[in-house]
Amino acid sequence: MLPKSPLLDQTAGPCDIISARPCSAEVVAGSVDGTMRRFDVRAGLESIDDIGAPVTSVRASHDGNCLLAGCMDGGVRLLDKAGGDLLATYRGALPSGMVSFQA
């Protein structure tokens, strides 16, 4: 049995943007501190990726293998979810940095 402590704990740092996929046990959170956190709600685990710029939006791909992070620097970063590796950086996004995957 898992310990009864909050998963989104304030000691983990601020979480400003949160994305959750329906029927998934994972929550993805981005923050102005330049990190993106993945929370496995069932297992009570947290993974942290340093994005390098304040994160303004986060989205998971439809297949769940990749994550997009829109950032305050106008860049959009594509990350491999499993390893947290940066796959690509796109420039020229709107200043808001809002991101989404299209079908």
Secondary structure, DSSP 8 states (H G I E B T S, - for coil): ---SS-SS-GGG----EEEE-TT-SEEEEE-TTSEEEEEETTTTEEEEEE-SS-EEEEEE-TTSSEEEEEETTS-EEEEETTT--EEEEE----TT-------
